[in-house]
Amino acid sequence: MTKVSDFDKALRLKGYGSYENKVSQNDYKNLEKVVKVDNDLSVKPKVITCLRDYIDFISTLESSYENPVFYRGQGNANYLINPSSLRKNPANERRMIESFERRFSNELNSCENDMARLVLMQHYGLGTRALDISENPLAALYFACSPMKKFNTNRESEKSEWGEITIFKDPDEENEKKPYDLKQIHSSTVSIISSTAFMKKEFNLWELGMEWKKDRNYMHDEKFIQLRDIIRRSVIVRVPQNNPRIKNQQGAFIIVNANEVLEINGQEKNANNLTKYLLENEYINFHDVLDNPKWGNLFVNNSWELKFGKIKPYSGKNTCKIFDIDPFNLRRIFYKKDGVQQVVLIPPERKDEIVRELSRFNITEDFIYPDMDCVANEINERINI
């Protein structure tokens, strides 16, 4: 079987990718046409070649303090939006957290909940299921154009790739002008998703409930957890601006979940059908499942075990195909105009000039990462020691 290229996979799932030498400057306008990805998603890229182009574009976006626009910049438009802890092997997520906990238990124990622990671990470079986003469009533009010296893994290769800025906004509640899924760090939904990160690859509802209740209240009953929060969910989280990096970046996060039902009372039969049922129904908790004649009859002798398993997003091997297309339901929070997703693309040959333009506004790596080592590196480069 021929291996699908990253570009072809991005084109199929996103409608665009890193075009490299496939597009000349004269053809940029052709990329700005609406592309129908599938029946549920159309996308309209905006190619920007300078800072002025970008500012003109973002000035057309609708935003407010109550429901702001968020931005995520990536140096390679072929990248799918996939958190690092789930990208390679979801089974390693818990192992990574445990290894970090052994070395920094005091620091993690001082955090108020699991979401705060994930934010702390991400701050120090550990891969988590939290996706970095920013309310500052210039910070996102810098991420899309300048491979970070602090994280040097793909620096040279990203210079030759098209940059991308994905734009997010929480959809307003129906008939109400307020965000539906814009959450704070203490939200119950955020607690459920972040608690899932501390689970093994396979876990049951009771185990997740015990972790969740540590954050909430031990009097809470896991039977009333919204099961879609476990199966497939993404929410925007505004976190406390309690360190210089988050302050400078005006940082926030998207916390995501993607799991399937593996067993019902120790039996694999009907597990896949229950996963599909939960994917189709937004507000279903375990108590509702027990009350449903179709599913409740599967839980006999007061044995109420429901086992879940972490899936590998975009793997092409998931039983439920939505996990290979839009595993976290991110499409729900893409910024759309007239139902069409809006994204920004930056040609590789324009990245360096845009970085120079951003530096005039003090958007530099030592501003994005105001840690001592980054500031020292920036001084070395500027003064050419």
ABEGO torsion letter per residue (X at the ends): XBBBBAAAAAAAAAGBBBAEAABBAAAAAAAABBBBABAABBBBBBBBABAAAAAAAAAABBBBAABBBBBBBBABAABBBBBAAAAABAAAAAAAAAAAAAAAAAAAAABABAAAAAAAAAAAGBBBABBBBBABAAAAAAAAABBBAABAAAAAAAAABBBBBBBBBBBBBBGBBBBAABBBAABAAAAAAAAAAABBABBBAAAAAAAAAAABBAABBAAABBAAAAABBBBBBBBBBABAAAAAAGBBBBBBBBBBBABBGGBABGAAAAAAAAAABABBBAAAAAABAAAAAABBGGBABBBBBBBBBGAGABABAAAAABAAGAAAABBBBGGBBBBBBBBAAAAAAAAAAAAAAGBBAAAABABAAAAAAAAAAAAGX
